[in-house]
């Protein structure tokens, strides 16, 4: 166990932040999964800006890396363009 007050506090903060980040990362993965399973182009085009905004916010807050967000957005755009 930690020997210093500051390290005890750091452990507490880390646990809280990890839980917070897990929630948003899981929400993002669910949104991506939902968008990828859509077969209607109109619905996908409506959902894409919402997912794009979510990815940008997560990248800004360092929950995911900026390049990962860019790669995901690019892949989703390709997926939507392939839909008929």
DRENTORKOL-3810 file (N, C-alpha, C; in nm, 4 decimals):
REM DRENTORKOL-3810
@n.u->0.0846; n.v->-0.1189; n.w->0.0000; ca.u->0.0000; ca.v->0.0000; ca.w->0.0000; c.u->0.0884; c.v->0.1242; c.w->0.0000
@n.u->0.0319; n.v->0.2353; n.w->-0.0432; ca.u->0.1066; ca.v->0.3606; ca.w->-0.0547; c.u->0.1459; c.v->0.4144; c.w->0.0824
@n.u->0.2611; n.v->0.4785; n.w->0.0861; ca.u->0.3135; ca.v->0.5314; ca.w->0.2125; c.u->0.2909; c.v->0.6807; c.w->0.2306
@n.u->0.2564; n.v->0.7504; n.w->0.1255; ca.u->0.2404; ca.v->0.8957; ca.w->0.1332; c.u->0.0953; c.v->0.9348; c.w->0.1070
@n.u->0.0569; n.v->1.0461; n.w->0.1683; ca.u->-0.0783; ca.v->1.0983; ca.w->0.1472; c.u->-0.1032; c.v->1.1253; c.w->-0.0007
@n.u->-0.0045; n.v->1.1837; n.w->-0.0643; ca.u->-0.0213; ca.v->1.2216; ca.w->-0.2047; c.u->-0.0389; c.v->1.0991; c.w->-0.2943
@n.u->0.0311; n.v->0.9922; n.w->-0.2614; ca.u->0.0165; ca.v->0.8722; ca.w->-0.3444; c.u->-0.1174; c.v->0.8032; c.w->-0.3205
@n.u->-0.1691; n.v->0.8130; n.w->-0.1997; ca.u->-0.3023; ca.v->0.7586; ca.w->-0.1710; c.u->-0.4060; c.v->0.8362; c.w->-0.2519
@n.u->-0.3915; n.v->0.9678; n.w->-0.2517; ca.u->-0.4831; ca.v->1.0519; ca.w->-0.3279; c.u->-0.4708; c.v->1.0217; c.w->-0.4782
@n.u->-0.3476; n.v->1.0039; n.w->-0.5252; ca.u->-0.3238; ca.v->0.9757; ca.w->-0.6659; c.u->-0.3934; c.v->0.8449; c.w->-0.7071
@n.u->-0.3865; n.v->0.7433; n.w->-0.6210; ca.u->-0.4534; ca.v->0.6156; ca.w->-0.6476; c.u->-0.6039; c.v->0.6358; c.w->-0.6585
@n.u->-0.6586; n.v->0.7160; n.w->-0.5664; ca.u->-0.8018; ca.v->0.7451; ca.w->-0.5672; c.u->-0.8418; c.v->0.8166; c.w->-0.6963
@n.u->-0.7639; n.v->0.9162; n.w->-0.7349; ca.u->-0.7943; ca.v->0.9921; ca.w->-0.8569; c.u->-0.7851; c.v->0.9044; c.w->-0.9817
@n.u->-0.6842; n.v->0.8200; n.w->-0.9853; ca.u->-0.6650; ca.v->0.7322; ca.w->-1.1001; c.u->-0.7836; c.v->0.6391; c.w->-1.1177
@n.u->-0.8317; n.v->0.5852; n.w->-1.0060; ca.u->-0.9455; ca.v->0.4938; ca.w->-1.0105; c.u->-1.0693; c.v->0.5649; c.w->-1.0668
@n.u->-1.0923; n.v->0.6871; n.w->-1.0210; ca.u->-1.2071; ca.v->0.7653; ca.w->-1.0668; c.u->-1.1959; c.v->0.7975; c.w->-1.2159
@n.u->-1.0772; n.v->0.8420; n.w->-1.2571; ca.u->-1.0566; ca.v->0.8790; ca.w->-1.3972; c.u->-1.0672; c.v->0.7584; c.w->-1.4895
@n.u->-1.0148; n.v->0.6448; n.w->-1.4430; ca.u->-1.0220; ca.v->0.5235; ca.w->-1.5236; c.u->-1.1662; c.v->0.4842; c.w->-1.5491
@n.u->-1.2478; n.v->0.4908; n.w->-1.4445; ca.u->-1.3895; ca.v->0.4582; ca.w->-1.4572; c.u->-1.4586; c.v->0.5533; c.w->-1.5551
@n.u->-1.4277; n.v->0.6817; n.w->-1.5427; ca.u->-1.4838; ca.v->0.7851; ca.w->-1.6294; c.u->-1.4453; c.v->0.7594; c.w->-1.7751
@n.u->-1.3164; n.v->0.7329; n.w->-1.7998; ca.u->-1.2678; ca.v->0.7096; ca.w->-1.9357; c.u->-1.3250; c.v->0.5818; c.w->-1.9951
@n.u->-1.3394; n.v->0.4777; n.w->-1.9131; ca.u->-1.3967; ca.v->0.3514; ca.w->-1.9601; c.u->-1.5383; c.v->0.3730; c.w->-2.0101
@n.u->-1.6164; n.v->0.4527; n.w->-1.9373; ca.u->-1.7551; ca.v->0.4792; ca.w->-1.9761; c.u->-1.7599; c.v->0.5430; c.w->-2.1147
@n.u->-1.6804; n.v->0.6472; n.w->-2.1358; ca.u->-1.6841; ca.v->0.7175; ca.w->-2.2633; c.u->-1.6271; c.v->0.6337; c.w->-2.3770
@n.u->-1.5239; n.v->0.5550; n.w->-2.3493; ca.u->-1.4669; ca.v->0.4688; ca.w->-2.4524; c.u->-1.5675; c.v->0.3617; c.w->-2.4937
@n.u->-1.6394; n.v->0.3055; n.w->-2.3982; ca.u->-1.7396; ca.v->0.2024; ca.w->-2.4274; c.u->-1.8560; c.v->0.2630; c.w->-2.5057
@n.u->-1.8988; n.v->0.3831; n.w->-2.4674; ca.u->-2.0063; ca.v->0.4521; ca.w->-2.5382; c.u->-1.9664; c.v->0.4765; c.w->-2.6835
@n.u->-1.8402; n.v->0.5154; n.w->-2.7044; ca.u->-1.7901; ca.v->0.5386; ca.w->-2.8393; c.u->-1.7926; c.v->0.4089; c.w->-2.9204
@n.u->-1.7458; n.v->0.2998; n.w->-2.8610; ca.u->-1.7433; ca.v->0.1718; ca.w->-2.9323; c.u->-1.8840; c.v->0.1269; c.w->-2.9700
@n.u->-1.9800; n.v->0.1485; n.w->-2.8813; ca.u->-2.1188; ca.v->0.1125; ca.w->-2.9119; c.u->-2.1733; c.v->0.1957; c.w->-3.0274
@n.u->-2.1410; n.v->0.3252; n.w->-3.0279; ca.u->-2.1871; ca.v->0.4128; ca.w->-3.1357; c.u->-2.1249; c.v->0.3700; c.w->-3.2690
@n.u->-1.9962; n.v->0.3355; n.w->-3.2672; ca.u->-1.9300; ca.v->0.2892; ca.w->-3.3896; c.u->-1.9935; c.v->0.1606; c.w->-3.4399
@n.u->-2.0202; n.v->0.0686; n.w->-3.3483; ca.u->-2.0810; ca.v->-0.0593; ca.w->-3.3840; c.u->-2.2185; c.v->-0.0357; c.w->-3.4464
@n.u->-2.2951; n.v->0.0557; n.w->-3.3858; ca.u->-2.4293; ca.v->0.0856; ca.w->-3.4363; c.u->-2.4224; c.v->0.1428; c.w->-3.5784
@n.u->-2.3275; n.v->0.2339; n.w->-3.6005; ca.u->-2.3136; ca.v->0.2961; ca.w->-3.7321; c.u->-2.2675; c.v->0.1941; c.w->-3.8365
@n.u->-2.1764; n.v->0.1055; n.w->-3.7983; ca.u->-2.1255; ca.v->0.0064; ca.w->-3.8935; c.u->-2.2303; c.v->-0.0971; c.w->-3.9327
@n.u->-2.3276; n.v->-0.1225; n.w->-3.8442; ca.u->-2.4289; ca.v->-0.2229; ca.w->-3.8760; c.u->-2.5428; c.v->-0.1670; c.w->-3.9609
@n.u->-2.5506; n.v->-0.0350; n.w->-3.9730; ca.u->-2.6572; ca.v->0.0242; ca.w->-4.0542; c.u->-2.6366; c.v->-0.0099; c.w->-4.2011
@n.u->-2.7473; n.v->-0.0391; n.w->-4.2682; ca.u->-2.7392; ca.v->-0.0681; ca.w->-4.4115; c.u->-2.8076; c.v->0.0410; c.w->-4.4940
@n.u->-2.8764; n.v->0.1331; n.w->-4.4260; ca.u->-2.9438; ca.v->0.2430; ca.w->-4.4944; c.u->-2.8527; c.v->0.3659; c.w->-4.4946
@n.u->-2.8244; n.v->0.4179; n.w->-4.6111; ca.u->-2.7312; ca.v->0.5294; ca.w->-4.6236; c.u->-2.7839; c.v->0.6565; c.w->-4.5571
@n.u->-2.9132; n.v->0.6809; n.w->-4.5677; ca.u->-2.9732; ca.v->0.8010; ca.w->-4.5083; c.u->-2.9552; c.v->0.8024; c.w->-4.3562
@n.u->-2.9846; n.v->0.6895; n.w->-4.2932; ca.u->-2.9692; ca.v->0.6798; ca.w->-4.1472; c.u->-2.8230; c.v->0.6961; c.w->-4.1077
@n.u->-2.7343; n.v->0.6343; n.w->-4.1847; ca.u->-2.5914; ca.v->0.6424; ca.w->-4.1553; c.u->-2.5418; c.v->0.7867; c.w->-4.1662
@n.u->-2.5916; n.v->0.8587; n.w->-4.2670; ca.u->-2.5515; ca.v->0.9985; ca.w->-4.2839; c.u->-2.6024; c.v->1.0861; c.w->-4.1701
@n.u->-2.7165; n.v->1.0504; n.w->-4.1125; ca.u->-2.7694; ca.v->1.1259; ca.w->-3.9973; c.u->-2.6867; c.v->1.0989; c.w->-3.8725
@n.u->-2.6442; n.v->0.9752; n.w->-3.8550; ca.u->-2.5709; ca.v->0.9360; ca.w->-3.7342; c.u->-2.4239; c.v->0.9746; c.w->-3.7400
@n.u->-2.3681; n.v->0.9858; n.w->-3.8596; ca.u->-2.2244; ca.v->1.0113; ca.w->-3.8746; c.u->-2.1765; c.v->1.1392; c.w->-3.8046
@n.u->-2.2440; n.v->1.2539; n.w->-3.8189; ca.u->-2.1960; ca.v->1.3746; ca.w->-3.7500; c.u->-2.1939; c.v->1.3599; c.w->-3.5976
@n.u->-2.2883; n.v->1.2844; n.w->-3.5431; ca.u->-2.2932; ca.v->1.2627; ca.w->-3.3983; c.u->-2.1706; c.v->1.1831; c.w->-3.3538
@n.u->-2.1408; n.v->1.0776; n.w->-3.4279; ca.u->-2.0253; ca.v->0.9929; ca.w->-3.3950; c.u->-1.8958; c.v->1.0710; c.w->-3.4165
@n.u->-1.8913; n.v->1.1498; n.w->-3.5223; ca.u->-1.7732; ca.v->1.2301; ca.w->-3.5525; c.u->-1.7453; c.v->1.3294; c.w->-3.4397
@n.u->-1.8484; n.v->1.3924; n.w->-3.3910; ca.u->-1.8348; ca.v->1.4878; ca.w->-3.2808; c.u->-1.7852; c.v->1.4174; c.w->-3.1538
@n.u->-1.8397; n.v->1.2984; n.w->-3.1288; ca.u->-1.7994; ca.v->1.2203; ca.w->-3.0121; c.u->-1.6504; c.v->1.1856; c.w->-3.0194
@n.u->-1.6058; n.v->1.1414; n.w->-3.1374; ca.u->-1.4652; ca.v->1.1054; ca.w->-3.1553; c.u->-1.3740; c.v->1.2264; c.w->-3.1354
@n.u->-1.4147; n.v->1.3412; n.w->-3.1883; ca.u->-1.3350; ca.v->1.4633; ca.w->-3.1732; c.u->-1.3225; c.v->1.5038; c.w->-3.0265
@n.u->-1.4327; n.v->1.4934; n.w->-2.9530; ca.u->-1.4289; ca.v->1.5286; ca.w->-2.8104; c.u->-1.3393; c.v->1.4343; c.w->-2.7316
@n.u->-1.3482; n.v->1.3051; n.w->-2.7618; ca.u->-1.2650; ca.v->1.2076; ca.w->-2.6915; c.u->-1.1176; c.v->1.2299; c.w->-2.7225
@n.u->-1.0870; n.v->1.2655; n.w->-2.8458; ca.u->-0.9481; ca.v->1.2927; ca.w->-2.8832; c.u->-0.8987; c.v->1.4198; c.w->-2.8135
@n.u->-0.9849; n.v->1.5194; n.w->-2.8051; ca.u->-0.9469; ca.v->1.6451; ca.w->-2.7406; c.u->-0.9161; c.v->1.6246; c.w->-2.5925
@n.u->-0.9917; n.v->1.5364; n.w->-2.5291; ca.u->-0.9721; ca.v->1.5097; ca.w->-2.3862; c.u->-0.8745; c.v->1.3957; c.w->-2.3588
@n.u->-0.8035; n.v->1.3524; n.w->-2.4617; ca.u->-0.7007; ca.v->1.2476; ca.w->-2.4501; c.u->-0.7536; c.v->1.1142; c.w->-2.3994
@n.u->-0.8792; n.v->1.0840; n.w->-2.4268; ca.u->-0.9325; ca.v->0.9523; ca.w->-2.3932; c.u->-0.8914; c.v->0.8546; c.w->-2.5022
@n.u->-0.8909; n.v->0.9028; n.w->-2.6269; ca.u->-0.8312; ca.v->0.8264; ca.w->-2.7363; c.u->-0.7319; c.v->0.9180; c.w->-2.8063
@n.u->-0.6403; n.v->0.8598; n.w->-2.8808; ca.u->-0.5391; ca.v->0.9380; ca.w->-2.9513; c.u->-0.6029; c.v->1.0082; c.w->-3.0707
@n.u->-0.5510; n.v->1.1242; n.w->-3.1046; ca.u->-0.6048; ca.v->1.2029; ca.w->-3.2161; c.u->-0.5973; c.v->1.1266; c.w->-3.3484
@n.u->-0.4878; n.v->1.0526; n.w->-3.3695; ca.u->-0.4749; ca.v->0.9761; ca.w->-3.4941; c.u->-0.5756; c.v->0.8622; c.w->-3.5001
@n.u->-0.6048; n.v->0.8019; n.w->-3.3853; ca.u->-0.7046; ca.v->0.6949; ca.w->-3.3820; c.u->-0.8408; c.v->0.7505; c.w->-3.4209
@n.u->-0.8740; n.v->0.8688; n.w->-3.3678; ca.u->-1.0015; ca.v->0.9324; ca.w->-3.4019; c.u->-1.0086; c.v->0.9595; c.w->-3.5524
@n.u->-0.8995; n.v->1.0091; n.w->-3.6076; ca.u->-0.8956; ca.v->1.0386; ca.w->-3.7509; c.u->-0.9126; c.v->0.9114; c.w->-3.8331
@n.u->-0.8448; n.v->0.8036; n.w->-3.7920; ca.u->-0.8556; ca.v->0.6768; ca.w->-3.8645; c.u->-0.9973; c.v->0.6206; c.w->-3.8578
@n.u->-1.0602; n.v->0.6308; n.w->-3.7416; ca.u->-1.1970; ca.v->0.5803; ca.w->-3.7265; c.u->-1.2935; c.v->0.6604; c.w->-3.8131
@n.u->-1.2797; n.v->0.7935; n.w->-3.8114; ca.u->-1.3676; ca.v->0.8782; ca.w->-3.8926; c.u->-1.3506; c.v->0.8485; c.w->-4.0411
@n.u->-1.2264; n.v->0.8271; n.w->-4.0824; ca.u->-1.1994; ca.v->0.7961; ca.w->-4.2220; c.u->-1.2627; c.v->0.6635; c.w->-4.2615
@n.u->-1.2470; n.v->0.5638; n.w->-4.1762; ca.u->-1.3054; ca.v->0.4328; ca.w->-4.2044; c.u->-1.4564; c.v->0.4370; c.w->-4.2104
@n.u->-1.5162; n.v->0.5149; n.w->-4.1216; ca.u->-1.6624; ca.v->0.5278; ca.w->-4.1222; c.u->-1.7111; c.v->0.5993; c.w->-4.2482
@n.u->-1.6367; n.v->0.7002; n.w->-4.2909; ca.u->-1.6735; ca.v->0.7721; ca.w->-4.4137; c.u->-1.6690; c.v->0.6774; c.w->-4.5336
@n.u->-1.5647; n.v->0.5946; n.w->-4.5396; ca.u->-1.5556; ca.v->0.4954; ca.w->-4.6474; c.u->-1.6728; c.v->0.3980; c.w->-4.6428
@n.u->-1.7071; n.v->0.3546; n.w->-4.5225; ca.u->-1.8182; ca.v->0.2607; ca.w->-4.5056; c.u->-1.9491; c.v->0.3229; c.w->-4.5552
@n.u->-1.9726; n.v->0.4482; n.w->-4.5179; ca.u->-2.0966; ca.v->0.5161; ca.w->-4.5568; c.u->-2.1012; c.v->0.5362; c.w->-4.7093
@n.u->-1.9862; n.v->0.5702; n.w->-4.7693; ca.u->-1.9831; ca.v->0.5903; ca.w->-4.9141; c.u->-2.0099; c.v->0.4614; c.w->-4.9920
@n.u->-1.9759; n.v->0.3471; n.w->-4.9332; ca.u->-1.9997; ca.v->0.2202; ca.w->-5.0007; c.u->-2.1462; c.v->0.1771; c.w->-4.9958
@n.u->-2.2205; n.v->0.2338; n.w->-4.8985; ca.u->-2.3623; ca.v->0.1981; ca.w->-4.8878; c.u->-2.4388; c.v->0.2509; c.w->-5.0078
@n.u->-2.5447; n.v->0.1794; n.w->-5.0450; ca.u->-2.6227; ca.v->0.2253; ca.w->-5.1601; c.u->-2.7591; c.v->0.2729; c.w->-5.1179
END
